[in-house]
Amino acid sequence: MRGERTAVKIEGLKYLSQLLPMLDRLHDIGCQRDRAGNRELHYDQYCLLVLLFLFNPLVRSLRGLQQASQLKQVQRKLGCPRTSLGSLSEAVAVFDPERLEGIIGELLQQLPRRGSTGKGQVKQVLTAVDGSVVKTLAALAQAAYLRDKNGESHSAWRFHTHFEIDRGVPVRIDVTSALNSGKTDEKQQLRQRLQPDRCYVLDRWYAEFALWNDILAVKSSYVCRIRDNSNLSQVQEERPLSPAAKKAGLMRDVVVALGTSGHRQARPNHPVRVIFIETTPHAKRGGRKGGTAGPPSDGILRIATNLLDVPPEVLADIYRQRWLIELFFRFFKHILGCRHLLSTDPVGIQIQTYCALIACLLIHLWTGGKPSLRTYEMVCFYLMGWADLDELMQHIERLPAERISA
């Protein structure tokens, strides 16, 4: 059993060599304006330098990346020339981030769908959706609206993320300004990118009836937390709870009529089921003093869904798995180092984001599971030349079987 797992992991390392020809396709992008033929930094080389930034904790700035490009070993291994700060900064004006989407799609096809969550009761792809904000020092006028308690201006960006729960990987990240309203509102961003045959797992910000209707219109479904003060008085059906449901902390299972009459968009156009899950209550704490500024909880999670035939304990487990996207945000910011943005230009930030997505997929393919900090560090040591292949494989061999197959 252990030898079989090791063979699979060795096979997974081939994806690093497979990535290079994928990036080769980008080589001539952005050369249309280079009539003299003297462009030195090409798109594929720029992406490799960004991946170097993501896989080397020592490099944490654009200037550090420029310094690394002067090293002969970096130039030899990445096939990149010595690069100036001006070339790195100018790159975002000529490179198209959308060209990386095809590479991401090809890597995603290599990942199996395990379908462990939902116990086979939900056939659609479980997809958690949420946004997370990264703040940087102000450099753009469009971000001047965001000021801290001391009145200092910051630049901030929101990363709208779609995360497949069963495969444990992000499949899409879109970058907008941090302002959560209008076109950059998380609900609007999701509405523009809805796909069929998915079950969207959402927090209470997405509790909007029109959005739920739109999700069903594309032949998908939702499992969404609603606010504690939601009006649930119009109960249409009270469902009995099984012993398994009670053991899972379920308190109630009902079909309700939500919204107000008299306006077509004020109500869901489908039956809505709400389950009540017992949890730990907590009060709102002030954010300025290090506390949580989020809304309080009365000790009951209210989860709305259009899935009428799925056991309530399965729905509770599906919503519990939404926490994986929060763990990914922590990995994205604190381990991959994406709290540090290499560019203040939206195009540059999107390229860095797509490269981070590629890095996550590569780690998943190499290790066969969700990466931990120790595994990420060992992959970095291997790619930096500090660890050889045998040492990396010994680390992967020691990973618990349940984590690898999760």
KEGUBA-278167 format. One record per residue (C-alpha): residue number from 1; z negated, y, x. Coordinates in steps of 0.2 Angstrom, whole numbers, plus 2048, in hexadecimal, padded with zeros to 3 digits. Each point is the difference from the previous one (the first is absolute). Example, Ala and Ser with C-alpha at 12.3 -4.5 7.8 and 13.67 -1.06 7.14 Angstrom:
<rs>
R  nr  zz  yy  xx
R   1 7D9 7EA 83E
R   2 803 811 806
</rs>
This chain:
<rs>
R  nr  zz  yy  xx
R   1 800 800 800
R   2 7FB 80C 80E
R   3 80F 7FC 80A
R   4 80C 803 7F1
R   5 7F8 811 7FE
R   6 802 804 812
R   7 813 7FB 7FF
R   8 802 80B 7F1
R   9 7F8 80F 809
R  10 80B 7FE 810
R  11 80F 7FF 7F5
R  12 7FA 811 7F8
R  13 801 809 811
R  14 813 7FE 7FF
R  15 800 80F 7F4
R  16 7FD 80C 80E
R  17 811 7FB 808
R  18 808 800 7EF
R  19 7FB 812 7FD
R  20 809 807 80F
R  21 812 7FC 7F9
R  22 7FA 807 7F0
R  23 7FC 811 808
R  24 810 7FF 80A
R  25 809 804 7F0
R  26 7F8 811 800
R  27 806 805 811
R  28 80F 80B 7FB
R  29 7F7 808 7F1
R  30 7FE 813 803
R  31 80E 801 80D
R  32 80D 808 7F4
R  33 7FB 811 807
R  34 800 7FA 812
R  35 813 804 803
R  36 7FC 801 813
R  37 7F9 7EF 800
R  38 7F1 805 80A
R  39 7F2 7FA 7F4
R  40 7F3 7F7 80A
R  41 7F3 7FB 7F3
R  42 807 7F5 7F2
R  43 7F8 7FB 7F0
R  44 7FC 7EE 805
R  45 7F8 807 810
R  46 7F6 80C 7F6
R  47 7FA 7F2 7F4
R  48 7FB 7F5 80F
R  49 7F6 80F 807
R  50 7F7 802 7EF
R  51 7FC 7ED 800
R  52 7F9 802 812
R  53 7F5 80E 7F9
R  54 7FA 7F4 7F2
R  55 7FD 7F1 80C
R  56 7F8 80A 80E
R  57 7EF 808 7FC
R  58 801 80A 810
R  59 80F 80A 7F9
R  60 7F9 80C 7F3
R  61 80C 80F 800
R  62 812 805 802
R  63 7FC 807 811
R  64 7F8 7EF 805
R  65 810 7F7 7F9
R  66 80B 80C 80A
R  67 7F5 7FC 810
R  68 802 7ED 7FD
R  69 813 802 7FF
R  70 800 805 812
R  71 7F9 7EF 806
R  72 80D 7F5 807
R  73 7F8 7F0 7F8
R  74 801 809 7EF
R  75 812 805 803
R  76 805 7EE 805
R  77 7F7 7F7 7F2
R  78 805 80C 7F2
R  79 811 805 807
R  80 7FB 812 7FD
R  81 804 80E 80C
R  82 7F4 80D 806
R  83 7FD 80B 7F1
R  84 7FB 813 7FF
R  85 7F5 807 7F3
R  86 80E 80A 7F9
R  87 80B 7F0 7FD
R  88 7F1 7F7 7F7
R  89 7FE 80F 7F5
R  90 812 803 7FD
R  91 803 7EE 7FB
R  92 7F9 802 7EE
R  93 80E 80C 7FD
R  94 80E 7F4 803
R  95 7F9 7EE 7FB
R  96 7FF 7F9 7EE
R  97 7F0 7F7 7FC
R  98 809 7F7 7F1
R  99 80A 7F6 80D
R 100 7EF 7F7 804
R 101 7FF 7F9 7EE
R 102 80C 7F2 804
R 103 7F7 7FA 80F
R 104 7F0 800 7F6
R 105 808 7F6 7F2
R 106 806 7F3 80C
R 107 7EF 7FE 807
R 108 7F9 7FE 7EF
R 109 80C 7F2 7FC
R 110 7F8 7F6 80E
R 111 7EF 801 7F8
R 112 7FC 7F2 7F4
R 113 7F9 804 7EF
R 114 7F0 7F5 7FE
R 115 7FB 805 7EF
R 116 7ED 7FC 802
R 117 7F9 80E 7F5
R 118 801 7FE 7EE
R 119 7FF 7ED 800
R 120 812 7FF 7FA
R 121 7FC 809 7F0
R 122 80B 80F 805
R 123 811 7FC 806
R 124 805 812 804
R 125 7FD 807 812
R 126 7EF 808 801
R 127 802 811 807
R 128 7F1 80C 803
R 129 806 813 800
R 130 7F5 80E 807
R 131 801 80F 80B
R 132 7F7 806 80F
R 133 7FF 811 809
R 134 802 803 812
R 135 7FB 811 806
R 136 806 809 810
R 137 7FF 811 808
R 138 80A 80D 7F6
R 139 811 803 806
R 140 80A 802 7F0
R 141 800 80E 7F4
R 142 802 7F3 7F2
R 143 7EF 7F9 804
R 144 7F6 810 801
R 145 7F9 7FD 7EE
R 146 7F4 7F3 807
R 147 7F1 808 807
R 148 7EF 7F9 804
R 149 7EF 807 7FC
R 150 801 80C 80F
R 151 810 807 7FA
R 152 80A 7F8 80E
R 153 812 7FA 7FC
R 154 806 7EF 803
R 155 810 7F6 7FD
R 156 7FE 7F1 7F6
R 157 80B 7F2 7FA
R 158 7FE 7F3 7F2
R 159 806 7EE 804
R 160 806 7F8 7EF
R 161 7FE 7ED 804
R 162 806 7F0 7F7
R 163 7F7 7F1 806
R 164 804 7EE 7FC
R 165 7EF 7F8 7FD
R 166 805 7EE 803
R 167 80A 803 810
R 168 7F3 80C 806
R 169 80C 80D 806
R 170 807 811 7FB
R 171 811 800 7FA
R 172 804 813 7FD
R 173 7F8 810 806
R 174 806 811 7FB
R 175 7FA 810 807
R 176 7FD 810 7F7
R 177 7F5 80F 801
R 178 7EE 7FD 7FC
R 179 800 80A 7F0
R 180 7FD 7F3 7F2
R 181 80A 809 7F2
R 182 811 803 7FA
R 183 80E 7F6 809
R 184 7F3 7FA 80D
R 185 7F4 7FA 7F4
R 186 7FC 7ED 803
R 187 805 7FC 7EE
R 188 811 808 802
R 189 803 7F8 810
R 190 7FD 7EF 7F9
R 191 80B 804 7F1
R 192 80F 804 80B
R 193 7FE 7EF 809
R 194 7FC 7F4 7F3
R 195 808 7EE 802
R 196 802 7F2 7F4
R 197 7F6 7F0 801
R 198 7F0 807 808
R 199 7EE 801 7FA
R 200 7FA 811 806
R 201 7ED 801 804
R 202 7FA 812 7FE
R 203 7F0 80A 801
R 204 7FB 80C 7F2
R 205 80B 80F 806
R 206 80F 7F6 7F9
R 207 7F8 7FE 7EF
R 208 80E 809 7F7
R 209 808 7F8 7F0
R 210 811 807 803
R 211 800 7F8 812
R 212 7FA 7EF 7F8
R 213 80F 801 7F4
R 214 80C 804 80E
R 215 7F9 7F1 80A
R 216 803 7F4 7F1
R 217 812 808 7FE
R 218 805 7FA 811
R 219 7F9 7EE 7FB
R 220 7F1 801 80B
R 221 7ED 800 7FB
R 222 7F0 809 805
R 223 7EE 7FD 804
R 224 7F8 811 800
R 225 7EE 806 800
R 226 7FC 80E 7F3
R 227 7F3 80D 800
R 228 7EE 7FD 7FB
R 229 801 80C 7F1
R 230 810 7F9 7F9
R 231 800 7FF 7ED
R 232 800 7ED 7FC
R 233 7F9 801 7EE
R 234 810 7FA 7F8
R 235 7FD 7ED 803
R 236 80E 7F5 7F9
R 237 7FA 7F0 806
R 238 7F0 7FA 808
R 239 803 7F0 80B
R 240 7F3 7F3 805
R 241 7FB 7FE 812
R 242 801 7EF 808
R 243 7F2 7FA 80C
R 244 80B 803 80F
R 245 803 812 7FA
R 246 7ED 803 7FE
R 247 7FD 7F9 811
R 248 80D 80C 807
R 249 7F6 80F 7F9
R 250 80B 803 7F1
R 251 7F6 809 7F2
R 252 80E 802 7F3
R 253 812 7FD 7FC
R 254 809 80A 7F2
R 255 811 806 7FA
R 256 7FF 813 7FC
R 257 80A 80E 7F9
R 258 800 80E 80D
R 259 805 812 7FE
R 260 803 80B 7F1
R 261 80C 7FF 7F1
R 262 80D 80D 7FC
R 263 809 800 811
R 264 80B 7F2 806
R 265 7FB 802 813
R 266 7ED 802 7FC
R 267 7FF 7ED 7FD
R 268 805 7F0 80A
R 269 80F 7F8 7F7
R 270 7F9 7EF 803
R 271 7EF 7F7 7FD
R 272 7F3 804 80D
R 273 7F3 7F4 805
R 274 7F0 807 809
R 275 7F3 7F5 809
R 276 7EF 806 805
R 277 7F9 7FA 811
R 278 7EE 802 805
R 279 7FE 809 811
R 280 7F4 80B 809
R 281 7FD 811 7F9
R 282 801 80F 80B
R 283 7FE 813 7FF
R 284 80C 80D 806
R 285 7FB 807 811
R 286 805 811 808
R 287 80F 7FE 80C
R 288 7FB 80E 80B
R 289 7F1 7F8 806
R 290 808 7F0 804
R 291 7FF 7F8 7EF
R 292 80D 7F9 7F5
R 293 808 80D 7F5
R 294 808 7F3 7F4
R 295 7FA 7FE 7EE
R 296 7F0 7F7 7FC
R 297 800 7EF 7F8
R 298 7F5 7FA 7F2
R 299 800 7EE 806
R 300 80E 7FA 7F6
R 301 812 7FE 806
R 302 80D 802 7F1
R 303 810 7F8 805
R 304 80F 803 7F4
R 305 810 7F5 800
R 306 80E 7FA 7F6
R 307 7FE 7EE 805
R 308 7F8 7F9 7F0
R 309 801 7ED 805
R 310 7F8 801 812
R 311 7EE 7FA 801
R 312 7F4 80F 802
R 313 7F8 7F9 810
R 314 812 7FF 808
R 315 803 812 7FB
R 316 7EF 805 808
R 317 805 7F7 810
R 318 811 809 800
R 319 7F8 811 7FF
R 320 7F3 7FB 80D
R 321 80E 7FC 80C
R 322 806 812 7FE
R 323 7F3 804 80E
R 324 80C 7F9 80C
R 325 80B 810 800
R 326 7F0 80A 805
R 327 7FE 7F4 80F
R 328 812 803 804
R 329 7FE 813 800
R 330 7F1 7FD 80C
R 331 80B 7F6 80B
R 332 80E 80C 7FF
R 333 7F6 80F 805
R 334 7F2 7FA 80B
R 335 808 7F1 809
R 336 813 804 801
R 337 7FA 812 803
R 338 80A 808 7F3
R 339 7F3 80D 7FE
R 340 809 808 80E
R 341 812 805 7FA
R 342 80D 802 80E
R 343 809 80D 7F6
R 344 7FC 80E 7F3
R 345 812 7FE 7F9
R 346 801 7F5 7F0
R 347 80E 7F6 807
R 348 7F7 7FD 810
R 349 7F0 7FA 7F6
R 350 80B 7F5 7F5
R 351 808 7F8 810
R 352 7EE 7FD 807
R 353 7FB 7F9 7F0
R 354 80F 7F4 7FF
R 355 7FC 7FA 812
R 356 7EE 7FD 7FB
R 357 806 7F6 7F2
R 358 80B 7F6 80C
R 359 7F1 7FE 80B
R 360 7F6 7F9 7F2
R 361 80D 7F3 7FB
R 362 802 7FB 813
R 363 7EE 7FD 802
R 364 800 7F6 7EF
R 365 80F 7F5 806
R 366 7F8 7FE 812
R 367 7EF 7FA 7F9
R 368 804 7F8 7F0
R 369 7F3 80A 7F7
R 370 7F7 811 7FD
R 371 7FC 808 810
R 372 7EF 804 806
R 373 7FB 80D 80D
R 374 7FD 7F2 80D
R 375 811 7F8 7FC
R 376 809 811 801
R 377 7F7 804 811
R 378 806 7EF 807
R 379 812 803 7FA
R 380 7FF 811 809
R 381 7F9 7F8 810
R 382 80F 7F4 7FF
R 383 80D 80D 7FE
R 384 7F8 80B 80D
R 385 801 7F2 80D
R 386 7ED 7FE 801
R 387 800 7EF 7F7
R 388 80C 7F2 802
R 389 808 7F6 7F2
R 390 7F3 7F1 803
R 391 7F2 80C 7FE
R 392 807 808 7F0
R 393 803 7EE 7F9
R 394 7EE 7FB 804
R 395 7FA 80F 7F6
R 396 80B 7FB 7F1
R 397 7FB 7EE 801
R 398 7EE 805 7FE
R 399 803 80A 7F0
R 400 7F9 7F8 7F1
R 401 80C 7F5 7F6
R 402 7FC 808 7F0
R 403 804 812 807
R 404 811 7FA 807
R 405 805 7F8 7EF
R 406 7F9 80D 7F5
</rs>
